[in-house]
Amino acid sequence: MRRLGYLFAVVLVVILVILPGCGRVFTVGAVNVNATLDGAPWSGAVDFTIKRAGGGTDNLSAVPKSWPQMRTGTYTLYYNSGGPSGVTLANITPSATQTLSAGRTVTFTLNFSSAVPQ
């Protein structure tokens, strides 16, 4: 019986030490990536990378793209190549780096332009 009491105490200590780390709750939000061509919505093949600071990376090949359950943190969008034929990437708005807060949505927009850069 005494042995059972010790075993119970050891199990209880292990649970109290390990359980808090296992019960970690990650807060989430949504991340969207869209594109425009001369200000109008555009969808199609474009190679881009999205990285979360201190976390993972996704390489993708089409827009629009949405992730409804992303961990909070700072995300950066990198344009690699592609998009509408014969155009250039003008910019990424509102910024190529954005911070996602719990319950919020950040949207990156790749803005392509058919105008010849000067």
N, CA, C and O atoms as a GROMACS GRO file, in nm:
protein
  472
    1MET      N    1   0.082  -0.119   0.000
    1MET     CA    2   0.000   0.000   0.000
    1MET      C    3   0.087   0.126   0.000
    1MET      O    4   0.057   0.225  -0.067
    2ARG      N    5   0.195   0.120   0.076
    2ARG     CA    6   0.286   0.233   0.084
    2ARG      C    7   0.349   0.260  -0.053
    2ARG      O    8   0.368   0.375  -0.094
    3ARG      N    9   0.381   0.153  -0.122
    3ARG     CA   10   0.438   0.163  -0.256
    3ARG      C   11   0.342   0.234  -0.352
    3ARG      O   12   0.384   0.316  -0.434
    4LEU      N   13   0.217   0.203  -0.342
    4LEU     CA   14   0.115   0.266  -0.425
    4LEU      C   15   0.107   0.416  -0.397
    4LEU      O   16   0.086   0.494  -0.490
    5GLY      N   17   0.123   0.456  -0.272
    5GLY     CA   18   0.123   0.597  -0.236
    5GLY      C   19   0.239   0.671  -0.298
    5GLY      O   20   0.224   0.783  -0.348
    6TYR      N   21   0.358   0.608  -0.296
    6TYR     CA   22   0.475   0.670  -0.359
    6TYR      C   23   0.456   0.682  -0.509
    6TYR      O   24   0.489   0.784  -0.570
    7LEU      N   25   0.404   0.576  -0.568
    7LEU     CA   26   0.380   0.577  -0.713
    7LEU      C   27   0.282   0.688  -0.750
    7LEU      O   28   0.302   0.761  -0.847
    8PHE      N   29   0.176   0.701  -0.671
    8PHE     CA   30   0.079   0.807  -0.695
    8PHE      C   31   0.145   0.944  -0.686
    8PHE      O   32   0.117   1.031  -0.769
    9ALA      N   33   0.231   0.965  -0.586
    9ALA     CA   34   0.299   1.094  -0.568
    9ALA      C   35   0.391   1.124  -0.686
    9ALA      O   36   0.396   1.238  -0.733
   10VAL      N   37   0.463   1.024  -0.735
   10VAL     CA   38   0.553   1.043  -0.848
   10VAL      C   39   0.473   1.079  -0.973
   10VAL      O   40   0.509   1.171  -1.046
   11VAL      N   41   0.364   1.007  -0.999
   11VAL     CA   42   0.280   1.035  -1.115
   11VAL      C   43   0.222   1.175  -1.106
   11VAL      O   44   0.218   1.247  -1.206
   12LEU      N   45   0.178   1.214  -0.990
   12LEU     CA   46   0.121   1.347  -0.971
   12LEU      C   47   0.226   1.456  -0.999
   12LEU      O   48   0.195   1.555  -1.065
   13VAL      N   49   0.348   1.439  -0.950
   13VAL     CA   50   0.453   1.536  -0.975
   13VAL      C   51   0.484   1.544  -1.124
   13VAL      O   52   0.500   1.653  -1.179
   14VAL      N   53   0.493   1.429  -1.190
   14VAL     CA   54   0.521   1.427  -1.335
   14VAL      C   55   0.411   1.501  -1.410
   14VAL      O   56   0.441   1.579  -1.500
   15ILE      N   57   0.288   1.477  -1.375
   15ILE     CA   58   0.176   1.545  -1.441
   15ILE      C   59   0.183   1.695  -1.419
   15ILE      O   60   0.162   1.773  -1.513
   16LEU      N   61   0.211   1.737  -1.299
   16LEU     CA   62   0.217   1.880  -1.269
   16LEU      C   63   0.334   1.949  -1.338
   16LEU      O   64   0.326   2.068  -1.369
   17VAL      N   65   0.442   1.877  -1.364
   17VAL     CA   66   0.558   1.936  -1.430
   17VAL      C   67   0.540   1.938  -1.581
   17VAL      O   68   0.575   2.036  -1.646
   18ILE      N   69   0.486   1.831  -1.638
   18ILE     CA   70   0.474   1.819  -1.784
   18ILE      C   71   0.348   1.884  -1.838
   18ILE      O   72   0.353   1.945  -1.945
   19LEU      N   73   0.238   1.874  -1.770
   19LEU     CA   74   0.109   1.920  -1.822
   19LEU      C   75   0.105   2.067  -1.861
   19LEU      O   76   0.048   2.098  -1.966
   20PRO      N   77   0.163   2.160  -1.784
   20PRO     CA   78   0.154   2.301  -1.826
   20PRO      C   79   0.212   2.325  -1.966
   20PRO      O   80   0.156   2.406  -2.040
   21GLY      N   81   0.319   2.259  -2.003
   21GLY     CA   82   0.376   2.274  -2.137
   21GLY      C   83   0.289   2.215  -2.245
   21GLY      O   84   0.287   2.264  -2.358
   22CYS      N   85   0.216   2.109  -2.211
   22CYS     CA   86   0.130   2.043  -2.309
   22CYS      C   87   0.002   2.121  -2.333
   22CYS      O   88  -0.060   2.109  -2.439
   23GLY      N   89  -0.038   2.200  -2.237
   23GLY     CA   90  -0.164   2.272  -2.249
   23GLY      C   91  -0.149   2.409  -2.312
   23GLY      O   92  -0.240   2.492  -2.302
   24ARG      N   93  -0.036   2.434  -2.375
   24ARG     CA   94  -0.012   2.563  -2.438
   24ARG      C   95  -0.121   2.594  -2.540
   24ARG      O   96  -0.154   2.510  -2.624
   25VAL      N   97  -0.173   2.713  -2.534
   25VAL     CA   98  -0.275   2.756  -2.628
   25VAL      C   99  -0.213   2.860  -2.721
   25VAL      O  100  -0.162   2.963  -2.676
   26PHE      N  101  -0.219   2.833  -2.850
   26PHE     CA  102  -0.167   2.928  -2.948
   26PHE      C  103  -0.282   3.011  -3.000
   26PHE      O  104  -0.387   2.958  -3.035
   27THR      N  105  -0.262   3.140  -3.004
   27THR     CA  106  -0.365   3.225  -3.058
   27THR      C  107  -0.349   3.231  -3.209
   27THR      O  108  -0.238   3.220  -3.261
   28VAL      N  109  -0.460   3.249  -3.278
   28VAL     CA  110  -0.457   3.245  -3.424
   28VAL      C  111  -0.532   3.363  -3.485
   28VAL      O  112  -0.611   3.431  -3.419
   29GLY      N  113  -0.504   3.383  -3.611
   29GLY     CA  114  -0.571   3.482  -3.693
   29GLY      C  115  -0.566   3.432  -3.836
   29GLY      O  116  -0.528   3.317  -3.861
   30ALA      N  117  -0.602   3.516  -3.930
   30ALA     CA  118  -0.606   3.476  -4.071
   30ALA      C  119  -0.505   3.557  -4.152
   30ALA      O  120  -0.480   3.674  -4.124
   31VAL      N  121  -0.449   3.491  -4.253
   31VAL     CA  122  -0.357   3.557  -4.346
   31VAL      C  123  -0.408   3.533  -4.487
   31VAL      O  124  -0.440   3.421  -4.525
   32ASN      N  125  -0.415   3.640  -4.565
   32ASN     CA  126  -0.459   3.632  -4.704
   32ASN      C  127  -0.351   3.691  -4.795
   32ASN      O  128  -0.282   3.786  -4.758
   33VAL      N  129  -0.339   3.633  -4.914
   33VAL     CA  130  -0.251   3.689  -5.016
   33VAL      C  131  -0.334   3.704  -5.143
   33VAL      O  132  -0.390   3.607  -5.194
   34ASN      N  133  -0.341   3.827  -5.193
   34ASN     CA  134  -0.416   3.859  -5.315
   34ASN      C  135  -0.322   3.924  -5.415
   34ASN      O  136  -0.205   3.950  -5.385
   35ALA      N  137  -0.373   3.949  -5.534
   35ALA     CA  138  -0.296   4.020  -5.635
   35ALA      C  139  -0.388   4.111  -5.716
   35ALA      O  140  -0.508   4.086  -5.729
   36THR      N  141  -0.327   4.216  -5.769
   36THR     CA  142  -0.399   4.305  -5.860
   36THR      C  143  -0.314   4.324  -5.985
   36THR      O  144  -0.191   4.310  -5.983
   37LEU      N  145  -0.382   4.356  -6.094
   37LEU     CA  146  -0.315   4.395  -6.219
   37LEU      C  147  -0.374   4.530  -6.256
   37LEU      O  148  -0.492   4.541  -6.289
   38ASP      N  149  -0.291   4.631  -6.252
   38ASP     CA  150  -0.334   4.769  -6.280
   38ASP      C  151  -0.454   4.807  -6.194
   38ASP      O  152  -0.546   4.875  -6.241
   39GLY      N  153  -0.453   4.763  -6.068
   39GLY     CA  154  -0.557   4.800  -5.973
   39GLY      C  155  -0.679   4.710  -5.970
   39GLY      O  156  -0.761   4.722  -5.879
   40ALA      N  157  -0.693   4.618  -6.065
   40ALA     CA  158  -0.807   4.526  -6.068
   40ALA      C  159  -0.765   4.391  -6.011
   40ALA      O  160  -0.652   4.347  -6.032
   41PRO      N  161  -0.855   4.323  -5.938
   41PRO     CA  162  -0.819   4.192  -5.884
   41PRO      C  163  -0.769   4.098  -5.994
   41PRO      O  164  -0.821   4.097  -6.105
   42TRP      N  165  -0.667   4.020  -5.959
   42TRP     CA  166  -0.608   3.924  -6.053
   42TRP      C  167  -0.584   3.793  -5.980
   42TRP      O  168  -0.546   3.794  -5.863
   43SER      N  169  -0.607   3.681  -6.047
   43SER     CA  170  -0.576   3.551  -5.988
   43SER      C  171  -0.499   3.469  -6.090
   43SER      O  172  -0.521   3.480  -6.210
   44GLY      N  173  -0.411   3.386  -6.040
   44GLY     CA  174  -0.333   3.301  -6.128
   44GLY      C  175  -0.202   3.258  -6.067
   44GLY      O  176  -0.181   3.268  -5.946
   45ALA      N  177  -0.113   3.211  -6.154
   45ALA     CA  178   0.016   3.157  -6.110
   45ALA      C  179   0.114   3.267  -6.074
   45ALA      O  180   0.143   3.356  -6.155
   46VAL      N  181   0.165   3.259  -5.953
   46VAL     CA  182   0.270   3.349  -5.907
   46VAL      C  183   0.345   3.275  -5.796
   46VAL      O  184   0.283   3.215  -5.708
   47ASP      N  185   0.476   3.278  -5.800
   47ASP     CA  186   0.558   3.209  -5.702
   47ASP      C  187   0.596   3.306  -5.591
   47ASP      O  188   0.660   3.408  -5.616
   48PHE      N  189   0.555   3.273  -5.467
   48PHE     CA  190   0.588   3.359  -5.355
   48PHE      C  191   0.615   3.275  -5.231
   48PHE      O  192   0.578   3.158  -5.224
   49THR      N  193   0.680   3.336  -5.135
   49THR     CA  194   0.714   3.272  -5.008
   49THR      C  195   0.659   3.356  -4.896
   49THR      O  196   0.670   3.479  -4.899
   50ILE      N  197   0.600   3.291  -4.796
   50ILE     CA  198   0.556   3.362  -4.676
   50ILE      C  199   0.627   3.299  -4.557
   50ILE      O  200   0.628   3.177  -4.541
   51LYS      N  201   0.686   3.385  -4.473
   51LYS     CA  202   0.762   3.338  -4.358
   51LYS      C  203   0.708   3.403  -4.231
   51LYS      O  204   0.673   3.521  -4.230
   52ARG      N  205   0.703   3.323  -4.125
   52ARG     CA  206   0.667   3.376  -3.993
   52ARG      C  207   0.796   3.388  -3.913
   52ARG      O  208   0.874   3.294  -3.906
   53ALA      N  209   0.817   3.504  -3.853
   53ALA     CA  210   0.937   3.526  -3.773
   53ALA      C  211   0.945   3.418  -3.666
   53ALA      O  212   0.850   3.396  -3.591
   54GLY      N  213   1.059   3.352  -3.659
   54GLY     CA  214   1.077   3.247  -3.560
   54GLY      C  215   0.999   3.122  -3.589
   54GLY      O  216   0.987   3.035  -3.503
   55GLY      N  217   0.946   3.109  -3.710
   55GLY     CA  218   0.862   2.994  -3.739
   55GLY      C  219   0.884   2.940  -3.878
   55GLY      O  220   0.994   2.944  -3.931
   56GLY      N  221   0.778   2.890  -3.935
   56GLY     CA  222   0.785   2.820  -4.062
   56GLY      C  223   0.780   2.908  -4.185
   56GLY      O  224   0.764   3.029  -4.179
   57THR      N  225   0.795   2.839  -4.298
   57THR     CA  226   0.794   2.902  -4.429
   57THR      C  227   0.704   2.822  -4.521
   57THR      O  228   0.705   2.699  -4.517
   58ASP      N  229   0.627   2.891  -4.603
   58ASP     CA  230   0.547   2.827  -4.707
   58ASP      C  231   0.586   2.886  -4.841
   58ASP      O  232   0.594   3.008  -4.855
   59ASN      N  233   0.610   2.800  -4.939
   59ASN     CA  234   0.633   2.843  -5.076
   59ASN      C  235   0.509   2.808  -5.155
   59ASN      O  236   0.465   2.693  -5.154
   60LEU      N  237   0.452   2.906  -5.223
   60LEU     CA  238   0.326   2.883  -5.292
   60LEU      C  239   0.333   2.930  -5.436
   60LEU      O  240   0.424   3.003  -5.475
   61SER      N  241   0.234   2.887  -5.514
   61SER     CA  242   0.243   2.915  -5.657
   61SER      C  243   0.117   2.972  -5.719
   61SER      O  244   0.103   2.972  -5.841
   62ALA      N  245   0.025   3.021  -5.638
   62ALA     CA  246  -0.096   3.080  -5.696
   62ALA      C  247  -0.162   3.175  -5.597
   62ALA      O  248  -0.149   3.160  -5.475
   63VAL      N  249  -0.232   3.272  -5.651
   63VAL     CA  250  -0.313   3.365  -5.571
   63VAL      C  251  -0.454   3.365  -5.629
   63VAL      O  252  -0.470   3.338  -5.748
   64PRO      N  253  -0.555   3.394  -5.551
   64PRO     CA  254  -0.550   3.427  -5.408
   64PRO      C  255  -0.526   3.302  -5.323
   64PRO      O  256  -0.553   3.190  -5.365
   65LYS      N  257  -0.475   3.326  -5.203
   65LYS     CA  258  -0.448   3.220  -5.107
   65LYS      C  259  -0.488   3.270  -4.970
   65LYS      O  260  -0.462   3.385  -4.935
   66SER      N  261  -0.553   3.181  -4.892
   66SER     CA  262  -0.596   3.218  -4.756
   66SER      C  263  -0.559   3.108  -4.658
   66SER      O  264  -0.569   2.989  -4.687
   67TRP      N  265  -0.516   3.152  -4.541
   67TRP     CA  266  -0.491   3.061  -4.429
   67TRP      C  267  -0.578   3.113  -4.314
   67TRP      O  268  -0.546   3.217  -4.256
   68PRO      N  269  -0.687   3.044  -4.280
   68PRO     CA  270  -0.777   3.095  -4.176
   68PRO      C  271  -0.727   3.074  -4.033
   68PRO      O  272  -0.776   3.140  -3.942
   69GLN      N  273  -0.634   2.985  -4.010
   69GLN     CA  274  -0.589   2.952  -3.875
   69GLN      C  275  -0.436   2.959  -3.865
   69GLN      O  276  -0.370   2.857  -3.851
   70MET      N  277  -0.382   3.079  -3.870
   70MET     CA  278  -0.237   3.098  -3.861
   70MET      C  279  -0.200   3.148  -3.721
   70MET      O  280  -0.274   3.226  -3.660
   71ARG      N  281  -0.086   3.102  -3.671
   71ARG     CA  282  -0.039   3.148  -3.541
   71ARG      C  283  -0.006   3.297  -3.548
   71ARG      O  284   0.039   3.347  -3.652
   72THR      N  285  -0.030   3.365  -3.439
   72THR     CA  286   0.002   3.508  -3.434
   72THR      C  287   0.153   3.528  -3.447
   72THR      O  288   0.232   3.440  -3.415
   73GLY      N  289   0.190   3.644  -3.495
   73GLY     CA  290   0.331   3.677  -3.510
   73GLY      C  291   0.352   3.767  -3.630
   73GLY      O  292   0.256   3.815  -3.690
   74THR      N  293   0.477   3.790  -3.663
   74THR     CA  294   0.512   3.876  -3.774
   74THR      C  295   0.539   3.793  -3.898
   74THR      O  296   0.620   3.700  -3.895
   75TYR      N  297   0.472   3.826  -4.007
   75TYR     CA  298   0.484   3.754  -4.134
   75TYR      C  299   0.544   3.846  -4.240
   75TYR      O  300   0.515   3.965  -4.244
   76THR      N  301   0.628   3.787  -4.325
   76THR     CA  302   0.685   3.861  -4.437
   76THR      C  303   0.657   3.784  -4.565
   76THR      O  304   0.677   3.663  -4.573
   77LEU      N  305   0.611   3.857  -4.666
   77LEU     CA  306   0.582   3.799  -4.798
   77LEU      C  307   0.695   3.836  -4.893
   77LEU      O  308   0.733   3.953  -4.904
   78TYR      N  309   0.748   3.735  -4.962
   78TYR     CA  310   0.855   3.754  -5.061
   78TYR      C  311   0.803   3.712  -5.197
   78TYR      O  312   0.753   3.601  -5.214
   79TYR      N  313   0.814   3.800  -5.294
   79TYR     CA  314   0.778   3.768  -5.432
   79TYR      C  315   0.899   3.701  -5.497
   79TYR      O  316   1.010   3.754  -5.490
   80ASN      N  317   0.877   3.585  -5.559
   80ASN     CA  318   0.987   3.513  -5.624
   80ASN      C  319   0.984   3.530  -5.776
   80ASN      O  320   1.085   3.566  -5.836
   81SER      N  321   0.869   3.504  -5.837
   81SER     CA  322   0.858   3.517  -5.983
   81SER      C  323   0.712   3.495  -6.024
   81SER      O  324   0.627   3.462  -5.941
   82GLY      N  325   0.687   3.514  -6.153
   82GLY     CA  326   0.555   3.487  -6.207
   82GLY      C  327   0.462   3.605  -6.200
   82GLY      O  328   0.503   3.720  -6.182
   83GLY      N  329   0.335   3.575  -6.214
   83GLY     CA  330   0.233   3.677  -6.220
   83GLY      C  331   0.183   3.690  -6.362
   83GLY      O  332   0.215   3.606  -6.446
   84PRO      N  333   0.107   3.793  -6.391
   84PRO     CA  334   0.056   3.812  -6.526
   84PRO      C  335   0.171   3.825  -6.626
   84PRO      O  336   0.276   3.881  -6.594
   85SER      N  337   0.151   3.775  -6.744
   85SER     CA  338   0.254   3.777  -6.848
   85SER      C  339   0.288   3.920  -6.891
   85SER      O  340   0.200   4.001  -6.916
   86GLY      N  341   0.418   3.948  -6.900
   86GLY     CA  342   0.464   4.076  -6.954
   86GLY      C  343   0.450   4.195  -6.862
   86GLY      O  344   0.458   4.309  -6.909
   87VAL      N  345   0.429   4.172  -6.733
   87VAL     CA  346   0.414   4.284  -6.640
   87VAL      C  347   0.521   4.275  -6.531
   87VAL      O  348   0.594   4.177  -6.523
   88THR      N  349   0.528   4.378  -6.449
   88THR     CA  350   0.623   4.379  -6.338
   88THR      C  351   0.549   4.394  -6.206
   88THR      O  352   0.436   4.443  -6.201
   89LEU      N  353   0.614   4.351  -6.100
   89LEU     CA  354   0.559   4.372  -5.968
   89LEU      C  355   0.590   4.515  -5.927
   89LEU      O  356   0.706   4.554  -5.919
   90ALA      N  357   0.487   4.593  -5.902
   90ALA     CA  358   0.505   4.732  -5.861
   90ALA      C  359   0.540   4.740  -5.713
   90ALA      O  360   0.632   4.812  -5.673
   91ASN      N  361   0.464   4.666  -5.630
   91ASN     CA  362   0.488   4.668  -5.486
   91ASN      C  363   0.401   4.564  -5.417
   91ASN      O  364   0.319   4.497  -5.480
   92ILE      N  365   0.419   4.553  -5.286
   92ILE     CA  366   0.335   4.469  -5.200
   92ILE      C  367   0.273   4.563  -5.099
   92ILE      O  368   0.344   4.633  -5.027
   93THR      N  369   0.141   4.565  -5.092
   93THR     CA  370   0.073   4.654  -4.998
   93THR      C  371  -0.009   4.574  -4.898
   93THR      O  372  -0.046   4.461  -4.928
   94PRO      N  373  -0.038   4.629  -4.780
   94PRO     CA  374   0.008   4.759  -4.733
   94PRO      C  375   0.157   4.758  -4.697
   94PRO      O  376   0.220   4.864  -4.692
   95SER      N  377   0.213   4.639  -4.672
   95SER     CA  378   0.355   4.626  -4.644
   95SER      C  379   0.393   4.480  -4.664
   95SER      O  380   0.308   4.391  -4.647
   96ALA      N  381   0.517   4.452  -4.701
   96ALA     CA  382   0.562   4.314  -4.719
   96ALA      C  383   0.579   4.243  -4.586
   96ALA      O  384   0.585   4.120  -4.581
   97THR      N  385   0.586   4.318  -4.476
   97THR     CA  386   0.594   4.261  -4.342
   97THR      C  387   0.478   4.315  -4.260
   97THR      O  388   0.457   4.436  -4.250
   98GLN      N  389   0.402   4.222  -4.200
   98GLN     CA  390   0.287   4.262  -4.119
   98GLN      C  391   0.279   4.173  -3.995
   98GLN      O  392   0.328   4.060  -3.995
   99THR      N  393   0.217   4.226  -3.891
   99THR     CA  394   0.201   4.151  -3.766
   99THR      C  395   0.057   4.106  -3.750
   99THR      O  396  -0.037   4.186  -3.755
  100LEU      N  397   0.041   3.976  -3.731
  100LEU     CA  398  -0.091   3.916  -3.711
  100LEU      C  399  -0.121   3.906  -3.563
  100LEU      O  400  -0.043   3.849  -3.486
  101SER      N  401  -0.234   3.962  -3.522
  101SER     CA  402  -0.281   3.955  -3.383
  101SER      C  403  -0.394   3.853  -3.374
  101SER      O  404  -0.456   3.819  -3.475
  102ALA      N  405  -0.420   3.806  -3.254
  102ALA     CA  406  -0.525   3.707  -3.232
  102ALA      C  407  -0.660   3.756  -3.281
  102ALA      O  408  -0.702   3.868  -3.250
  103GLY      N  409  -0.728   3.672  -3.358
  103GLY     CA  410  -0.861   3.703  -3.406
  103GLY      C  411  -0.865   3.804  -3.520
  103GLY      O  412  -0.974   3.842  -3.563
  104ARG      N  413  -0.752   3.847  -3.568
  104ARG     CA  414  -0.746   3.948  -3.675
  104ARG      C  415  -0.707   3.883  -3.807
  104ARG      O  416  -0.677   3.763  -3.813
  105THR      N  417  -0.709   3.964  -3.913
  105THR     CA  418  -0.670   3.920  -4.046
  105THR      C  419  -0.570   4.018  -4.103
  105THR      O  420  -0.588   4.139  -4.094
  106VAL      N  421  -0.463   3.965  -4.162
  106VAL     CA  422  -0.372   4.050  -4.239
  106VAL      C  423  -0.382   4.006  -4.384
  106VAL      O  424  -0.395   3.888  -4.414
  107THR      N  425  -0.376   4.104  -4.473
  107THR     CA  426  -0.384   4.077  -4.616
  107THR      C  427  -0.265   4.141  -4.686
  107THR      O  428  -0.238   4.260  -4.671
  108PHE      N  429  -0.195   4.058  -4.761
  108PHE     CA  430  -0.087   4.105  -4.846
  108PHE      C  431  -0.141   4.112  -4.988
  108PHE      O  432  -0.210   4.021  -5.032
  109THR      N  433  -0.111   4.219  -5.059
  109THR     CA  434  -0.154   4.231  -5.198
  109THR      C  435  -0.032   4.255  -5.286
  109THR      O  436   0.041   4.353  -5.268
  110LEU      N  437  -0.013   4.164  -5.381
  110LEU     CA  438   0.092   4.179  -5.482
  110LEU      C  439   0.032   4.265  -5.593
  110LEU      O  440  -0.064   4.224  -5.659
  111ASN      N  441   0.088   4.382  -5.614
  111ASN     CA  442   0.035   4.475  -5.714
  111ASN      C  443   0.122   4.472  -5.839
  111ASN      O  444   0.237   4.516  -5.838
  112PHE      N  445   0.064   4.420  -5.947
  112PHE     CA  446   0.136   4.413  -6.075
  112PHE      C  447   0.092   4.530  -6.163
  112PHE      O  448  -0.022   4.576  -6.157
  113SER      N  449   0.187   4.577  -6.244
  113SER     CA  450   0.159   4.690  -6.332
  113SER      C  451   0.206   4.660  -6.473
  113SER      O  452   0.314   4.607  -6.495
  114SER      N  453   0.120   4.696  -6.568
  114SER     CA  454   0.160   4.679  -6.708
  114SER      C  455   0.232   4.801  -6.762
  114SER      O  456   0.283   4.799  -6.874
  115ALA      N  457   0.238   4.908  -6.682
  115ALA     CA  458   0.310   5.029  -6.722
  115ALA      C  459   0.460   5.001  -6.726
  115ALA      O  460   0.512   4.926  -6.643
  116VAL      N  461   0.526   5.060  -6.822
  116VAL     CA  462   0.670   5.042  -6.833
  116VAL      C  463   0.738   5.126  -6.725
  116VAL      O  464   0.715   5.247  -6.718
  117PRO      N  465   0.824   5.063  -6.638
  117PRO     CA  466   0.891   5.141  -6.534
  117PRO      C  467   0.982   5.248  -6.596
  117PRO      O  468   1.045   5.224  -6.699
  118GLN      N  469   0.989   5.363  -6.533
  118GLN     CA  470   1.071   5.472  -6.587
  118GLN      C  471   1.201   5.483  -6.514
  118GLN      O  472   1.282   5.570  -6.546
   0.00000   0.00000   0.00000
